[in-house]
Structures are given as structure tokens and as C-alpha cells.
Amino acid sequence: MALSDQKMIEAIGFFEDMLQTMPKDRTALEFLAVAYEQTKQDEKRRDILIRLVDVLLMESDFKNAKALAEHLKAFPDHMPAQLAIDRVAAMSELDVPNETEKNEGARSDTAEEPSVLIPIELPTDVHSISHASASAEMDLVWYWHDHDFIPKELCMDVMNALTDRPVTETPLLISALAILDEGHPEYTDKLLEMMYHASSVPFIPMEFFEPTAAAINALHPSFCHIRGVLPFALMGNELLVAILNPINKELKKETLDRSGKPCHFFMAHPKSWQTMFDKAFFPTA
């Protein structure tokens, strides 16, 4: 089985388990709708779309509910799918601006509020966080070295890059995995698989998610940027966090302490992580 298939199966299993305790969690439903489509599990996708439609109607998200209803038209012989389409049609007739939307419109005639709220920059000890990150990432490289995860000469290259990286007042990502992927991307997938077996931290495909304001605001952006930590979704009061160093237990504890929330950790590919980080903290107009 290809590594990408294993990653997808692990992510599907996590979100299926999540729905056992939180059957109306929109993040889980949206992920599974995409994942089932990718893995060609048509009946499971159909059933998840039906559940997701009801969640969207409950949230008065009629636009997206209508879009899902179009997909459900592919199942004309499945009565629950047709009933879901009918519910969307009936509820959409009530699609009028609520009082909250009217009030928001009164605040501004032209400006739209950003879908992602960027946390207010507060004074942060960038030097302290950077030194801690550099030390932890060097420990990670030695871990790779000692367990023969990648050739030893590559470990030395990454170690030298970490050592030569200047510490500045500007937050910069300090990640051994990102450095390796930049210079030798052919080793990245193999390394992710080995770190999964060593840490039991599952891999998650970040490209299936949109960062949410509630999740992003749980941690300071400087800490996220330097340490390779990215909160990307909330499951009730529990935070879903993508990290680039799953071996570092102290990093997980610090993330828990800083967020003040229970956290579920996932590994992410460094390129996907960076794309999601930029989307979260540097959204384009």
C-alpha cells in the first residue's frame, strides 16, 4: 500500500471515530465527504453528504447546502438523498437575512470581515522561542541519525543548516523536516512514515482543510511560526493541531499549556503546513 493511501486511511479512521462522539461535527463531515470521494467510496460519501446537508441547514448555511443538494441528485433511487434535497429546497425558501447579518451590514457598507481572524500581536520572546526550537530540532536530527531514518550525511547537512540559521527579531520557521524537504524532498515521505511509527502521531492531509478563526486564535502566531505548530480546527473545545516535529513531547506539552485546550496532534507535510500557515496568517485580499 502506498504511503499516501495509508495516510488517507488513518485520517478517515480518526474522523469516523470523531463522529461517534460528535455526530454533527462539521469539520469531520466535510473531511469525510472529500476523503470518501477521493477513495471512491460512493455510498459512504452519499450518506455523509446527507448528514452534512442537515448540519448546514441547522447552521442556516443555505448556499453550501444547495451545492451539496446538487451532488445528491446523482442518487435518484436513494430515498434519503431525495428527501435531503427536498429539505434543502424547503428551507432555502426561508433564506432571508437574520438580525445578526442585518446588524453586520449596518456596520459597514463595503468592507467584508475576514473569514480568518488574525490574532493581535502581543510582545513575545522571539529569541527564547527560537533557541528552544533550534535545540529541539537538533535533537530531532540526532534521533534520525541514531535510528538510521535517513543517510547520516543528510543529517549532517540539516544540522549544519540549523546551526547556521541566524536568530532574529523576526519569527522564522525552525524545522528540520522543512529544511530536509527543501533540499532533498525525495526523503520526505519516507521520513514522515518512520516518524509516524516512532511517535504514533497520525498524518493528516492539510489541503483538505480551511483554517478557522476560532482555532487559529488559540495560539500566538509567533509561537506557531517558529515552532512549526498550527491549530487548524476545533472539535468542541478540543483543538486539532498540525506539527512538524511529532517526536518532541515537550512541544506537545507547551502547545497544550499555551492553548489551554485539549489537543489532538497530527503530522503534516512541510509544504502543506506552510501553505496552510500562510493562508491562516497572511490571507490574500
C-alpha positions in Angstrom: 0.0 0.0 0.0 1.3 3.4 -0.9 2.2 5.8 1.9 -0.4 8.3 0.6 -3.1 5.6 0.9 -2.0 4.8 4.4 -2.2 8.5 5.4 -5.7 8.8 4.0 -6.9 5.6 5.8 -5.5 6.9 9.1 -7.2 10.3 8.6 -10.5 8.7 7.7 -10.4 6.5 10.7 -9.8 9.4 13.0 -12.7 11.4 11.7 -15.0 8.4 11.7 -14.2 7.9 15.3 -14.8 11.6 16.0 -18.3 11.3 14.5 -19.1 8.5 17.0 -18.9 11.1 19.8 -19.7 14.3 17.9 -22.1 13.2 15.1 -22.8 16.8 13.9 -19.2 18.0 13.8 -18.9 19.9 10.5 -15.2 19.6 10.2 -15.3 15.8 10.4 -18.3 15.6 8.0 -16.6 17.9 5.4 -13.3 16.0 5.6 -15.0 12.6 5.1 -17.1 13.9 2.2 -13.9 14.7 0.4 -12.0 11.7 1.5 -14.7 9.2 0.5 -14.8 10.9 -2.9 -11.0 10.5 -3.2 -11.2 6.8 -2.2 -14.2 6.2 -4.4 -16.5 5.1 -1.5 -19.6 6.4 -3.2 -22.2 5.1 -0.8 -20.3 6.3 2.3 -19.9 9.7 0.6 -23.6 9.8 -0.2 -24.6 9.1 3.4 -22.1 11.7 4.7 -23.4 14.3 2.3 -26.9 13.7 3.7 -25.7 14.2 7.2 -23.7 17.3 6.2 -26.7 18.8 4.5 -28.7 18.7 7.7 -25.8 20.3 9.7 -25.6 23.1 7.1 -29.4 23.7 7.3 -29.2 23.8 11.1 -26.5 26.5 10.7 -28.6 28.3 8.1 -25.8 27.8 5.6 -28.2 27.6 2.7 -25.6 28.4 0.0 -23.4 25.4 0.7 -26.5 23.2 1.5 -27.7 23.9 -2.1 -24.3 23.0 -3.5 -24.4 19.6 -1.7 -28.0 19.0 -2.9 -26.7 19.2 -6.4 -24.3 16.4 -5.7 -27.1 14.3 -4.1 -29.0 14.4 -7.4 -26.6 11.8 -8.6 -28.6 9.3 -6.4 -32.2 9.5 -7.8 -33.1 6.0 -6.5 -32.0 6.6 -2.9 -34.9 8.0 -0.9 -32.9 9.6 2.0 -30.9 11.5 -0.6 -34.0 12.8 -2.3 -35.6 13.7 1.0 -32.4 15.7 1.8 -32.8 17.6 -1.5 -36.4 18.3 -0.6 -35.4 19.7 2.8 -32.9 22.0 1.2 -35.5 23.3 -1.2 -38.0 23.9 1.5 -35.5 25.6 3.9 -34.0 27.7 1.2 -37.3 29.4 0.8 -36.7 30.9 4.2 -33.3 32.1 3.3 -33.6 35.7 4.4 -31.0 37.8 6.3 -31.2 37.3 10.0 -30.9 40.1 12.6 -27.2 39.4 13.0 -26.5 39.7 9.3 -28.5 42.9 9.2 -26.5 44.4 12.1 -23.2 43.4 10.4 -24.4 45.1 7.2 -25.1 48.2 9.1 -21.6 48.4 10.5 -20.0 48.7 7.0 -21.4 49.3 3.6 -18.4 48.0 1.6 -15.9 46.2 3.8 -16.2 42.5 4.5 -15.0 41.0 7.7 -12.1 38.5 7.0 -13.1 34.8 7.3 -10.0 34.2 9.4 -9.2 36.5 12.3 -5.5 37.2 12.8 -4.6 37.2 16.5 -3.4 40.6 17.9 0.4 40.6 18.0 1.4 40.8 21.6 5.0 41.1 22.9 6.6 37.7 22.5 10.2 36.5 23.4 11.1 35.5 19.8 14.7 34.8 20.8 13.7 32.4 23.6 11.2 30.5 21.4 13.8 30.4 18.6 16.5 29.0 20.8 14.1 26.3 22.2 13.0 25.4 18.7 16.6 25.1 17.4 17.6 22.9 20.3 14.5 20.6 19.8 15.1 20.4 16.0 18.7 19.4 16.5 17.6 16.7 18.9 15.2 15.5 16.2 18.0 15.3 13.6 20.1 13.2 16.1 17.1 11.0 16.5 17.0 10.5 12.7 20.8 9.9 12.8 20.7 7.3 15.6 17.8 5.4 14.2 19.0 5.4 10.5 15.9 7.2 9.3 17.9 8.9 6.5 21.6 8.8 5.4 23.9 10.2 8.0 25.4 12.7 5.6 22.0 14.3 5.1 21.6 14.5 8.9 24.8 16.5 9.0 23.6 18.8 6.2 20.4 19.5 8.1 22.3 20.0 11.3 24.6 22.5 9.7 21.7 24.4 8.2 20.1 24.6 11.7 23.4 25.8 13.2 23.9 28.4 10.6 20.4 29.8 10.8 20.5 33.3 12.5 18.3 34.2 15.4 16.5 37.5 14.6 13.7 39.5 16.0 11.5 38.3 13.1 9.8 35.0 13.7 11.1 32.4 11.2 10.2 28.7 10.9 12.8 26.5 12.5 12.1 23.0 11.3 14.5 20.1 10.4 11.8 18.5 8.4 11.2 21.7 6.3 15.0 22.0 5.7 15.2 18.4 4.6 12.2 18.7 2.3 13.6 21.9 0.7 16.9 20.2 -0.2 16.0 16.5 -0.5 12.2 16.2 -1.0 12.7 12.6 -2.2 13.2 11.6 1.5 10.2 13.4 3.0 7.5 10.8 2.6 9.8 8.0 3.9 10.7 10.2 6.9 7.0 11.0 7.7 6.2 7.3 7.7 9.1 6.5 10.0 8.2 9.3 12.4 4.6 8.1 12.5 5.7 4.6 13.6 8.0 6.2 16.2 5.5 8.7 17.6 2.0 7.3 16.8 1.1 10.8 15.7 -1.1 10.3 12.5 -0.5 12.2 9.3 -3.3 14.5 8.0 -3.6 16.0 4.6 -3.8 19.7 5.3 -5.0 20.5 1.8 -8.5 19.3 2.8 -9.0 22.0 5.4 -9.6 25.7 5.6 -8.1 27.3 8.7 -10.8 28.6 11.2 -10.6 31.8 13.2 -11.5 30.0 16.4 -8.7 27.5 16.1 -6.0 30.0 14.9 -6.7 32.4 17.8 -5.9 29.6 20.3 -2.1 30.2 19.9 0.1 33.1 19.3 1.3 33.4 15.7 5.0 33.9 16.6 4.9 30.6 18.6 3.2 28.8 15.7 5.6 30.2 13.1 8.8 29.4 14.9 7.9 26.0 16.3 6.1 24.6 13.3 2.7 24.3 15.1 -0.6 25.1 13.5 -4.0 24.8 15.1 -6.4 24.3 12.2 -9.8 23.2 13.6 -11.8 22.9 16.8 -13.7 19.8 17.8 -16.0 21.1 20.5 -13.4 22.6 22.9 -10.7 20.3 21.6 -8.0 21.7 19.3 -6.7 19.9 16.2 -3.0 20.8 15.7 -0.6 20.1 12.9 3.0 19.8 13.9 6.3 19.2 12.1 8.1 17.6 15.0 6.0 14.7 16.4 8.8 13.3 18.4 9.1 16.3 20.7 6.9 15.6 23.8 7.9 19.0 25.3 6.5 20.8 22.3 3.2 19.0 22.7 3.0 19.9 26.4 3.9 23.5 25.6 1.2 23.7 23.0 -1.3 22.3 25.5 -0.3 24.8 28.1 -0.3 27.8 25.8 -3.7 27.0 24.2 -5.4 25.9 27.5 -7.3 23.3 25.5 -7.1 19.6 25.0 -5.2 19.0 21.8 -5.1 16.3 19.1 -1.8 16.3 17.2 -1.2 15.4 13.6 1.9 15.3 11.4 1.8 17.5 8.2 3.9 17.6 5.1 6.0 20.8 5.5 4.8 22.3 2.2 1.2 21.7 3.1 1.9 23.1 6.6 3.4 26.3 5.1 0.6 26.7 2.7 -2.0 26.5 5.5 0.0 28.8 7.7 0.2 31.5 5.0 -3.5 31.1 4.3 -4.2 31.5 8.1 -2.0 34.4 9.0 -1.3 36.1 5.7 -4.7 35.8 3.8 -4.7 37.5 0.4 -7.3 40.1 -0.4 
